[in-house]
Amino acid sequence: MEKQEEQEQQKFDWRRYVVVFFITLALFLTAVYISNYFNNKKLDQLKSIQDKISIDILSSETQFSLLSELSCKNVSDTVLSSELSELGKKLEWGEDNIGKSEELTYLRKYYSLLEIKDYLLMKKISSRCGVKSAFVLYFYTTAENCSECQKEGIVLSALKDKYPELRVYSFDYSTELSAVEAMINIYKIKDTKLPALVVDDNVYTGFRSVEELEKTIKESFKLQEAIPENTSNKKSS
Amino acid sequence: MSSVSTTIYFILTFLSVYVQVFFLSVFLDKRKKILVRKGTIELSEYPGVTVIVPCYNEEKTITGTIESLLDLDYPKDKLKIIVIDDGSKDHTWDTIKKFEEHQNIKILKKENGGKYTALNLGLKYVDTPFLGCLDADSFVDSQALKRIMTYFYDSHVMAVAPSIVVDKPKNIIQGAQKAEYDMAIYTKKMLAFLGGIHVTPGPFSIFRKKVFEDLGPYRHAHNTEDQEIALRMQKNHYKIEHCPDAYVYTVAPNSVGKLFRQRQRWIYGFLRNVIDYKKILFKKKYGTVAFFTLPSGIISVISAIFLLGMVFYNIIVFLINKIIQINIAGFSSISNFSFDWFYFDTKTIFFMSILLYSSVVFSLLMGRRMLEGKIRFSFDILYFVIIYGALAPFWLLKAVFNTIRSKQASWTLERDVGLKLDAN
């Protein structure tokens, strides 16, 4: 009888199953912890990039208002543009992979604000210093409510690569930021008519293909070249 | 849909890691008891053993097999060999006839009926207290039988399984299998410590004759009779051990096609045997085999197939996105690619998967250490992970598909027979 009991015990040892479960759980929680640690580091990285860009924009604005036309020589705009778009890509990746958290919503608002400041600054620089550039304001929302938005995003990325002087500023319609809401009101963007593009104060709704947009942008470049001529004419006369 | 699949992915990964941690816990507990002998040993007594060698169209390999048996370091008068030609269509019979002159070899010929029928015919002629089988394409190490017999000193042990080793791998397919068989030495020993072995491999498992007297002869068992007899033994609480230093060399399939067909047959047999023995699952009195071995086999089948589904899904989504991109913006838009550490995957699942793969490699290295005495990294491990990772989901899928089809066929048969009986 004793031998049989011993055999039974050897055959089934509850304790081992429970202990292994807790060890596996501990390993699992360690993986969660490591994942969180890396995700937080990434968010910190985003934050520091945004702080840096914010300082750069503030510095350019201050520079611009301190000195008048003379500051055109010192203005460097191309670096800022690529940094901003890189930041935009990382933010999007974060939203897809880390998930919408409070941190990311805050970073998204900060980013939208930086975009608006950059837009205003670049418009001033372009008109005063005659730097060739075209501006597109792009309003989109999440994939569930706007099926064309992802495609439009691809079109705009392709155009950005082709024309380095083109500056595209994207705004999520649902960003709860007064500045974004102000822009939405100014151009009367409706959430039923997304994606919406604004070029030279003209609002275009619905999906626009590469060829269509290219035409519009080229016209915008031409429009710009016409303006400095007028100001220099005015001066001479 | 995505959150459901993520949850399932998490659960399956968790369970897979659980299985590996379980093996590790047994290893840490019992590693002092792992017995690997290097030289020759002497036994206090040498019981009689009969080895049955069924063969079908094995004219090329049967000579090597029989010679390795004759070379066994065991008293010649205590070792009997029965070679059975299961209706071969080649010169197998002529080849084995040459061995007739040996005192301890008996040769028989029968009509083709399948391996289990040949084994059962051999069973009828066994008059020794112990018996074993050997596949005609495998050969034994000279010390194997003596080392196995030492496990029978424990009167509770009814069968002992050997360690199967791939003989001289010549290409990466065979190399990958070598790595897998090395890992099997480890997992079998761990299962043996807990009484959870679920297969007594065809090549050179040794049984007490009493097993077949009590439980009956081999059954068809979907061509995996070596697994079925082990499950039958477990159901009747017969103890099965594993001898890690008894080496049996086998020739592994040398092409992807052959490997695929072999594994598909094995998994099909496994699934059907599990269905036949489903009554023992998760019943405490059947111990480890019911709670751990069989469920972990089922989990690995489900996990591999699920993973395949996910990989397919991800590839298709990726391709669709690329096609949309090309449609809208031309080929140039997909050519720019730059790497930034930021985009590196840091989800929890990623770290869990790393853990899982590391533990599998650990099992492999431990098995290899039992075999060779030291831990050795080799490219075989890489081939194993890559080739099995790519192929296994497919042969598992095919096996599952065949199982479902055969089950449907048997239900239809039952229904038709039932109707016929009613009509009569």
Boltz contact constraints between the chains, C-beta under 6 A:
constraints:
  - contact:
      token1: [A, 11]
      token2: [B, 195]
      max_distance: 6.0
  - contact:
      token1: [A, 11]
      token2: [B, 287]
      max_distance: 6.0
  - contact:
      token1: [A, 12]
      token2: [B, 284]
      max_distance: 6.0
  - contact:
      token1: [A, 12]
      token2: [B, 287]
      max_distance: 6.0
  - contact:
      token1: [A, 20]
      token2: [B, 21]
      max_distance: 6.0
  - contact:
      token1: [A, 20]
      token2: [B, 22]
      max_distance: 6.0
  - contact:
      token1: [A, 20]
      token2: [B, 25]
      max_distance: 6.0
  - contact:
      token1: [A, 23]
      token2: [B, 21]
      max_distance: 6.0
  - contact:
      token1: [A, 24]
      token2: [B, 17]
      max_distance: 6.0
  - contact:
      token1: [A, 24]
      token2: [B, 18]
      max_distance: 6.0
  - contact:
      token1: [A, 24]
      token2: [B, 21]
      max_distance: 6.0
  - contact:
      token1: [A, 31]
      token2: [B, 348]
      max_distance: 6.0
  - contact:
      token1: [A, 31]
      token2: [B, 351]
      max_distance: 6.0
  - contact:
      token1: [A, 31]
      token2: [B, 352]
      max_distance: 6.0
  - contact:
      token1: [A, 32]
      token2: [B, 348]
      max_distance: 6.0
  - contact:
      token1: [A, 34]
      token2: [B, 351]
      max_distance: 6.0
  - contact:
      token1: [A, 35]
      token2: [B, 346]
      max_distance: 6.0
  - contact:
      token1: [A, 35]
      token2: [B, 347]
      max_distance: 6.0
  - contact:
      token1: [A, 35]
      token2: [B, 348]
      max_distance: 6.0
  - contact:
      token1: [A, 38]
      token2: [B, 346]
      max_distance: 6.0
  - contact:
      token1: [A, 39]
      token2: [B, 346]
      max_distance: 6.0
  - contact:
      token1: [A, 90]
      token2: [B, 342]
      max_distance: 6.0
  - contact:
      token1: [A, 93]
      token2: [B, 343]
      max_distance: 6.0
  - contact:
      token1: [A, 151]
      token2: [B, 328]
      max_distance: 6.0
  - contact:
      token1: [A, 154]
      token2: [B, 325]
      max_distance: 6.0
  - contact:
      token1: [A, 154]
      token2: [B, 328]
      max_distance: 6.0
  - contact:
      token1: [A, 154]
      token2: [B, 329]
      max_distance: 6.0
  - contact:
      token1: [A, 155]
      token2: [B, 328]
      max_distance: 6.0
  - contact:
      token1: [A, 158]
      token2: [B, 329]
      max_distance: 6.0
  - contact:
      token1: [A, 158]
      token2: [B, 333]
      max_distance: 6.0
  - contact:
      token1: [A, 210]
      token2: [B, 329]
      max_distance: 6.0
